[in-house]
Amino acid sequence: MTNRLKYFVGGEWRMSETDEWYEITNSSTGEVIAEAPRCTTGEVDAAVAAAVAAFPAWRDTPLPQRVQVMFRLKAKLDEHLSDLSTLLATEMGKTYNEARGDVLKVIEVVELACALPVTMQGDSLMNVSTGFDTVTYREPLGVFVGIAPWNFPAMIPMGWMMPLAVTTGNTFVLKAASYVPQTAMRIAELADECGLPAGVLNVVTCSRHEAERLLTHPDVRGVSFVGSREVGLHVYRTATAAGKRVQALTEAKNHALVLRDAPIKAAAQRIINSAFGCAGERCMALPVIVAEEQIADELVAAIKELAQTLKLGPAWETSTEMGPLVNQGHKEFVEAWIETSIEEGATPVLDGRHPIVAGCEGGYFVGPTIFDHVTEDMACGRDEVFGPVLYVKRVKDFDEGVELINRSEFANGSSVFTQSGYHAREFARRIDAGMVGVNVGIPVPISVFPFSGHKDSFFGDLHVMGRDGVAFFTETKAVTSYWYNAQDLAGDKVGTWEGTISRS
């Protein structure tokens, strides 16, 4: 029988009473390997109730003690890095090395959570007025919800969301991605083994219908979401209207400007890694190259040559350089975009449809695909394809390239490839993007900095990770104090607390 997964509530793994289950497949072979429950509304409510019940004691647990759980989790993640990477690669389709990087990002944010005794500190100012002192504290709010996508099964739910949420003193309900929940569930098991109290972390899988309840639930204080623009905007509008704080990271169509002075082979190699890494299934992929006409032909030829050498294979093999897409539905979605690109008049350079991968005939593979002479009136050059498809646009100079990129409605990240310090600085100053790279294809900062986005790539005020992440999961309390002096107390009868304070 197919393995039916349980959901995690109040420190217990429970079998759902649902009649509906989501198939989880091995992306490299197409084999069904497990089923995840479509948890009922009552089961989702139970997860929130468990988080509510756990909050008072967890909030009052001293921060250094909460941090100790994260130190133990960090050690557990190090110990299980290999098996977590294999599990992630199998259920999602990333190569083993990419999956390993996904888990390493979790470890990186757990390490950031271990530093919260420093980063969660408030401020103070003595004598703000004569005899008055003010201090600020950062305090947890209550129950937070994470709604995670399928493309980073470890990093996003159990890295970006959970560690900072719970270590700051909140409790957490994760709606894991139904296609790929096993990695997050396994990390939840490890967190439980590390002494995270029952109800602090809860994990469910469900449909949008049940998840809608989480957006308006009276006991939920905030929502962290990663997914499509359409759904992210709905989450933002619905949850904020219900009085909750929201961070909604959505789609992207990242562009890189390649200038005439860029080293072509070196730039092409970084473009290959950015465009086709994780089979293009990441919001910080690089699906569009904006090339100056003088070097466009040479650049496209170099990219094609490198792309043709990528080794497709089963995700769990360490020698594989590019794995499959997540499932059959997404494979068909990407292939439809390739057909649309041809119909719109983009020039095919490399068609990755129907690759032959020995031993993985049932897998969801699409090879590297490249289109040249893409124009702004083509939907393929504007919308997110989320697959291993690279589009090349051509411009006459730097200024035209910057203007073209800034017309995009998405602004997660942008890069420039150049040897010119002037153009690098001008690009960073003038480009409208949350993350900017100079000769860096994937300009994602380490976790002490926020993962930020602009325009329709992000809805909210505080981004994930870094100081933004700490601020999102906490609220500031300002305390102003005044202590009476001898003159204030002259002639006044003053009692004492001696003997009234418990010594226990």
N, C-alpha and C positions, 0 to 999 in steps of 0.2 A: 504494500500500500504506500501511496505517496505520503511523505512526512507532513503532517499538519502542524503548523507552528502555533504556539500559545502566545498570549499577550501578557504583559507584565504590569501588575497593579498592586500597590500596597505591599511590595516585597514578595509577591507570589506570582508564579507563572500559571495562568489560568487558561483552560480550554474554552473557547468562545462557543456560545449557543447559536451562532449564526448558521444560516443555510447557504451562505454565499462565501466562496473562497477564491483568492487570486492565485493564479499559477505563477510560480517562480521557475524560470528556466535556466539551464546552463547555456549562456549566450554563445559559446563556441560550438555546441553540438545541437542545440534546439531541444534537448531532453528536459522534461519537467522534473525538477528535483525537490520541490516542496510546494506547499500551499499556505498562504497567509490569510487570516480571517478578515472578513469585512465586519469588524466589531459593531455591535448594535449601539444605538444611542444610549441605552442604559449602561452598557459596558464603558463607553466613553465618559459618561457622567461619573461612573465609579472611579475612573482614573483621576478625574478632577477632584472628587471627594477625598480620595486618598492623599492627594497633594495638599489639599486644604488642611486635613487633619495633621499632616506631618509638619506643616509650616511653623507653628509656634515654637516647638521644641528645637527645630533646626535653626530658625532665626536666632534663638537665644544661645545656641551652641557657639562658644567663642571662635572667632575667625581662625586662630591658629589650629584649633582642633578640626575645623572643616578642611583646612588646607592639608592636614595629615592624610585625609582620605585621598586627596589628589596625588600626594606623594606616593601612596601605595598603588594608586591606579597607574601612575606613570611607570612604576616598576612592572606591574602586570602587563601593560601594553608592550613594554620592551621584551618581556618574556614571550609574549604570544604574537610578536610582529609577523613572523613567517606564516603561521596558520591563519591569522586574520587577513593577510595579503592574499593568500590562496583562496580563501572563502570569498573575498570581495571580487577578485578576478573572475571567479567561476560564475557568480550570480549576476555580475554587471557587465563583464566583457573587457575591462581594462587589462592591459598586460600586467604581468606579475610586478614588474618594476614600477609601473604607474600606480598599481594598487598599493604597493609598499609606500610610495610617496603619499598616497591618500591617508594611510594610517599614521605615517610620520607627522603629518599635519595635526592629527588629533593629539599626538604626544606634545607637539610644540605648543598648542593652546593649553593643554593640561599644565605644562611648565609655566605658562603665563599665569594660570590660576594659582599656582603655588606661590607666586609673587604678590598676591593680593594684599598681604599685610602692608606692603609698601604702596601699591597702586590704588588701593581703596581708601587711603588716608584722606582726611579732610584738611581744612585750613584753619588757622587761628590768627587773631590779632588782639593784642592786649591794649587796653586803654583806648578803645574806639571812641569813647567819651570818658570824661573824668570818672575813674573807678569802674568803668564797664569793660568787660572782655567778651569777645564773640568767637565761638568755634563752630565749625561745620562738620557734620558727620554724613557719611553715605550709608544708607540703610536699605535692606531688601524690601520688596513690595508685597510679595506673595506668590501666587501661582503664575508661571509663564508657560506658554505653549510654543512648541517648535513644529513647524510644518515643513518637512524636508523633501527635496527632489531626489530623483533616482541616480543622478550622474556622479555624485560624490557620497556614497553610502556611509562612509566613516567621517570624513572631514567636516561636512556641513552639520549633521545633527549632533555628533558626539565630539566635535571640535569647536566650530563656530558658536554653537548654541549651548550645549549642556554644561561644560566646565565652568564658564563664567556665571551662568545662571544659578547653579547650585552652590558654588563656592562663595558667591556674594551673599548667600543665605536664603535664596528663593527655593521653591520646589518646582518641578518641571514635568510636563506631560509632552511626550514626543509622539506626533503622528508620523510614523516612519513611512517611507515610500513603499507602497505595496508590491512593486516589482522586485525590490531589492532590500528587504528588511533584515536579512539574517545577520549582516555585519553589525548593524546598530544593536540588534538584540544580543549578540555575543558580547559586545562591549558593555551592555547593561548588566549582563551576568557577571562580568569581571568587576564592575563598579560595586555590585551587590556583595561580592566576595571581599571587597576592600573595606566593608563596614559602612557603606552609605545607608543611612536608616531607611526603613520601609516607608514608602510613599514619597520620598524625596525625588526619585526618578521613576517615571511610569512610561511604558511604551505600548502603543496601540497601532493597529493598521485598520483603515476604514476608507469609505468613499468620501467624496466631497459633501455628500448629504450629511453624514455624521460629523465631519470636520466643521461644517457650517455652525454647528452648535458651539464649538470651541471659540468661535469669533465673537459670540454674544453672551457667553456664559457669565453670569454675574460674579462668579468666584475667580475668573481669569483676569489678571492685571495687564498682561502684555502678550504679544504674538510676534514671533520671529519666523519669517517666511522666505523661502527661495523657490522660484519657479517661473512660470510664464508671465508676461506683462498683463495679459487679460485677467488671469487669476490673481496676480499680485495686486493689481489695482482694486479688484473686488475685495480682497482681504483687507487692504488699507482702508478703503471707504467704510466697509462694514464694521470692522473692529474699532476704528477711531470714532465712528458714530456712536458706538457703545461705550465710549470713554476709556478705551484701552490704548496703551502706547504700542506702536507697530514699527518694525523694520521689515521692509519688503524688497528683497533683491530679485530683480527680474531679468529680462532678456538683454542681449547685446548683439552688436554687429561691429566688432572691433576692427579698426583699420590700422595699417602701418604704412607710413610714407617712406619710400625708398628713394633717396636722392642720388644724383649722378656721381657723387664722390664716394658713395658707399662701396666697401669691398664686396663684390658680387657673390663670390663663393661663400664667404663667411655669413653674409646676410641671408643667402638662400638656405644655409644649414639651419639657422635659427628660425627662419620662416617655416621650414619643414616641421621642426619640432613643435612649433606653436600651432600650425594649421592642422596637422594630422595626429599629434599626440592625443591620447585618449579617444582616438577616432573622431576628433573634432567635437566630442560631446562635453563641452565645458563652456561656461559663460565667458571665460577669459581666453578662449581659442582665438586664433587670428585668421578669420575667414576672408578678409579683403586686403589686398595689397594695392596701394596707390603708387605707381611707378612713374618717374619722370621719363618722358618719351625717349630721351637719349640712351637710356640703358634698359628699357623695358624688354626688348627682344632677348638680350643677353640674360637678363634676370629670369625671364620665363623659361628659357632653355635650361638654365642651371637648376631651377626648382624642379622641372620635369625630370631631369636626369637623376636627381637625388630621390625624388618620390618613387621612381620605378625600382629603386633598390630596396625599398622597405620590405621587410619580411613579414607577411601575414601568417598568423598561426593561432593555435589555441592560447587563450589568455594566460593560463597558468604556467606555460613554459617560459623560462627566463630568457630564452633566445628570441622569442617573438618580439617584433618591433612595433606591430600594429595589430590590435585585436578586433573582435567583432563589435557591432552595435548591440544595444541592450536587448532588443527583442525584435520579433518579426514585424510588429506594427511600426516601430521606428525605422526599421530597414526600408519598408515600403514608403514611408514618409520622405526619407532622404532620396530614394530613387525617383520619387515623383518630382522632387525639386530639381533633380538633374535633368529630367525630361522637360520641365518647365523652362529651365535655363537655355536649353537648345531651342525650344519654341520661341523664346524671347529674342533670340539672335546672338547670344553670347557665343564666342568662338571656342569649340571644344579643343583642349590641348591634351588631356588625358582623361579617359573614361574608366572609372573604377568599378563599374557594375559587373556583376557575375564573375568575381574572381574564383579561381580554383584553389581551394585549401585542402590538401590531402588529409583525409581522416576526419574532416569537419564539414562534410557536405551539407549537414543540416544547420550549420551555424549561420549567424546573421551578419555576414561579411559584406562590406562595400570597401573597395580599395581607394587609394588616393585619386581624387578627381580635380581637374584644373580647368578653368574657363578664362579666356583672355577677352579683351575689348568689351568689358562689361560697362554699361552706362547707367546713369542715375534713374532713367525711366524704366529700368528693369527691376521687377520685384525681387529677383534673385540677388540683386546687389544691395537691396535695402533690408530684407527680412532675414530673420535668423533661421538658418537651415539646420544647425546643430548636428553636423556630420562632417566627414572628411572631404569637404568640397571647398576649394580655394578659388576666389574670384579676383581677377586682376583688372583694375581701372587705370587709365593713363591720363597724365596731366602734363602741362608744358613746363611748370616750374613749382617752386616751393609754395608760393602764395596761393596758387590755384589748388594745390594739394591740401593745404590747411583749410581753405574755404570749403572744399568738397567734404572733408571729414566732418567739419563742424555742422554741416547741413543734416547729418544723420540724426534721427530722433533718439538713438541710443548713445550712451556715452559711458560705458563701463571702463574701457581702457583704450589707449592709443599709443603707438610707438613710432619712432623715427629711426631710420638707419642712415647714418652720415658720419663723416669725419670732421665736420665743421662745428666747432664750438658755438659759433654764432647761431647757426640754424638749430642746433640742439636746444640752446637756451630759448630761442624764439618759439620753437615748437612747444616746449614745456610751458611757456608763458601764455601762448595764444590758444592752445588747443583746449577744447571743452571736453574733459574726460576726468573720471575720478582717479584713475591710475595711469601714469605716463611712463613709457619706457624709452630710453635712449640706447639704441643698439641692444635692446632687450625685447624679445618677442612676447613674453608673458610677464608684464610688469606687476606681479602680485607681491606685495611686501610681506615680510615676516610678521608674525602675529602681534608683535608689540605695536605695530601700526594698524590703522583701520583698513579693512577692505571696503573701498568706497566706490560709489557710482553716481553719475549725474543723469539728468533728463529722465527718460522713461526706463532707465536701467535700475532706478531705485526710487522707492516711495517711503518717506520718513525723514527723520532728523538725525538720528544717531546710527552709525554703521556698525558692522560686526567687528569684533576684536579690538585690541588696543584700548586707549582711554574711552573711545566711543562705546565699546562693548561694556566696560565697567559702568559707564554712565547710564546706558540703556537699562541695565538690570538693577539699578539702584535709584533712590531719590535722595535729595539733599535736605538735611535738617540743620537749621542754624539756631544755636543756643547762645543767648546773651545773658551774662551773669553780673550781678553787683553784690558785693559783700559789705555789710554795714561796718562803718568805722566807729571809733569811740565817741566821736562827736554826735553821730547819728543816734547812738544809744544812750546818750546822757539823760538820766532821769527816767529811763524806760525799764520796765521789769522784764528780765530776760530769763527764760527757762533753758534747760539743757537736755540733751538726748541721752545723758549718761544712764546706763542700765536698761535702756529701751531698745537697743539695737541687738538683734540676735547674733550670737557669737558662733552659730553653727556654720 
